[in-house]
Amino acid sequence: MKRLLFTLALVASAGSALAADAPTLPVTKAPVGAQVYIISPLDGATVSQTFTVRFGLKGMGVAPAGVTHENTGHHHLLIDVKDLPAAGQPIPKDEQHVHFGGGQTEATVTLKPGTHTLQLELGDLNHIPFDPALVSKVVTVHVK
């Protein structure tokens, strides 16, 4: 039993050491005064299961992922995400981190009934969060 616990402790410490040594990718500086925000729905809105989210951006432009153009990025919609994606790492791509790498400025979203949170995060051409991170205020919606 002691040998098993010792082995587990070694594996856990090695894993955390590897994670700490994970390389970060180049990070793009955010222009001073840039802001990302959700135009609609408004915070506290009641929406149907399928609804449109409109993205806003101030002080920057929108460009598709992979396109190198100064002071541009593309939107990522964070759905029911409690912790922002890690700095210096690509924003995950899953049901909670929806990418709009085509340069879209709105999206049709379908969610189950209940209360959900929405937040935007702007990513650079490589889906890396800007420094400092450009995130919107959290918007809460009630899906009927």
C-alpha positions as CSV (number, residue, x, y, z in Angstrom):
1,M,0.0,0.0,0.0
2,K,2.8,2.4,0.9
3,R,4.5,1.6,-2.4
4,L,1.3,2.4,-4.3
5,L,0.9,5.7,-2.5
6,F,4.5,6.6,-3.2
7,T,4.1,5.8,-6.9
8,L,1.0,7.9,-7.1
9,A,2.7,10.8,-5.4
10,L,5.6,10.6,-7.9
11,V,3.3,10.5,-10.9
12,A,1.3,13.5,-9.6
13,S,4.4,15.6,-9.0
14,A,5.9,14.7,-12.4
15,G,2.7,15.7,-14.1
16,S,2.5,19.0,-12.4
17,A,6.2,19.7,-13.2
18,L,5.5,18.9,-16.9
19,A,2.5,21.2,-16.9
20,A,4.5,24.0,-15.3
21,D,7.1,23.6,-18.1
22,A,4.5,23.6,-20.9
23,P,5.7,26.2,-23.5
24,T,3.5,29.3,-24.0
25,L,3.0,30.7,-27.4
26,P,3.6,34.2,-28.5
27,V,1.0,36.6,-27.1
28,T,-0.3,39.6,-28.9
29,K,-0.6,42.9,-26.9
30,A,-4.1,44.3,-26.9
31,P,-4.4,47.9,-28.1
32,V,-5.1,50.4,-25.2
33,G,-8.8,51.0,-24.9
34,A,-9.9,48.0,-26.9
35,Q,-13.2,46.4,-25.7
36,V,-15.3,43.4,-26.6
37,Y,-18.9,43.2,-25.6
38,I,-22.2,41.4,-26.2
39,I,-24.7,43.7,-28.0
40,S,-27.6,41.3,-27.6
41,P,-29.2,39.6,-25.8
42,L,-29.1,41.9,-22.8
43,D,-28.1,40.7,-19.4
44,G,-31.1,39.0,-17.7
45,A,-33.0,38.5,-20.9
46,T,-35.4,35.6,-21.4
47,V,-34.7,33.9,-24.8
48,S,-36.0,30.9,-26.7
49,Q,-33.9,27.8,-27.0
50,T,-32.5,29.1,-30.3
51,F,-31.5,32.7,-30.3
52,T,-28.9,35.1,-31.9
53,V,-25.9,36.5,-30.0
54,R,-24.5,39.7,-31.5
55,F,-20.8,40.5,-30.9
56,G,-19.4,44.0,-30.4
57,L,-15.8,45.3,-30.6
58,K,-14.4,48.7,-30.0
59,G,-10.9,49.9,-30.8
60,M,-10.0,46.9,-33.0
61,G,-11.1,45.1,-36.2
62,V,-12.3,41.6,-36.8
63,A,-10.3,39.3,-39.1
64,P,-10.5,35.5,-39.6
65,A,-8.2,33.2,-37.7
66,G,-4.8,32.8,-39.4
67,V,-4.9,36.3,-41.0
68,T,-2.0,38.6,-39.9
69,H,-3.3,42.1,-39.7
70,E,-2.4,44.6,-36.9
71,N,-5.0,45.3,-34.2
72,T,-7.4,42.5,-35.3
73,G,-8.8,39.4,-33.7
74,H,-11.7,37.0,-33.8
75,H,-14.5,36.2,-31.4
76,H,-14.9,33.2,-29.1
77,L,-18.2,32.7,-27.3
78,L,-17.8,31.2,-23.8
79,I,-20.9,29.4,-22.6
80,D,-21.3,28.6,-18.9
81,V,-17.6,29.0,-18.4
82,K,-16.5,29.9,-14.9
83,D,-12.7,30.3,-15.5
84,L,-11.2,32.1,-18.5
85,P,-8.9,30.1,-20.8
86,A,-5.3,30.1,-19.8
87,A,-3.1,33.0,-20.9
88,G,-0.5,32.1,-23.6
89,Q,-2.4,29.0,-24.7
90,P,-5.0,28.6,-27.5
91,I,-8.6,29.0,-26.4
92,P,-10.1,25.5,-26.2
93,K,-12.6,24.5,-28.9
94,D,-15.6,22.6,-27.5
95,E,-19.3,23.1,-26.6
96,Q,-18.4,25.7,-24.0
97,H,-15.7,27.6,-26.1
98,V,-17.2,28.3,-29.5
99,H,-14.8,29.7,-32.1
100,F,-15.7,32.2,-34.8
101,G,-12.5,32.0,-36.8
102,G,-14.3,33.1,-40.0
103,G,-14.6,36.6,-38.5
104,Q,-18.3,36.3,-37.7
105,T,-19.9,39.1,-35.6
106,E,-23.0,37.2,-34.6
107,A,-24.1,33.6,-34.1
108,T,-27.2,31.5,-33.7
109,V,-27.0,29.6,-30.4
110,T,-29.2,26.7,-29.2
111,L,-29.2,26.0,-25.4
112,K,-31.2,23.8,-23.1
113,P,-33.9,25.5,-21.0
114,G,-32.5,27.0,-17.8
115,T,-30.1,29.8,-16.8
116,H,-26.9,30.2,-18.8
117,T,-24.0,32.6,-18.9
118,L,-22.4,34.1,-22.1
119,Q,-19.1,35.9,-22.4
120,L,-16.9,36.8,-25.4
121,E,-13.2,36.6,-25.5
122,L,-11.2,37.9,-28.4
123,G,-8.4,35.7,-29.7
124,D,-5.5,36.6,-32.0
125,L,-4.8,34.9,-35.4
126,N,-3.7,31.8,-33.5
127,H,-6.7,31.7,-31.0
128,I,-4.4,32.9,-28.2
129,P,-6.0,35.4,-25.8
130,F,-4.7,39.0,-26.0
131,D,-2.6,40.5,-23.3
132,P,-4.4,41.8,-21.3
133,A,-7.3,39.5,-22.1
134,L,-10.1,41.1,-24.0
135,V,-13.3,39.7,-22.5
136,S,-16.8,41.0,-22.3
137,K,-18.9,41.3,-19.2
138,V,-20.8,38.1,-18.4
139,V,-24.4,38.1,-19.7
140,T,-26.9,35.9,-18.0
141,V,-29.8,34.6,-20.1
142,H,-32.8,32.6,-19.1
143,V,-33.7,30.0,-21.8
144,K,-37.4,29.0,-21.8
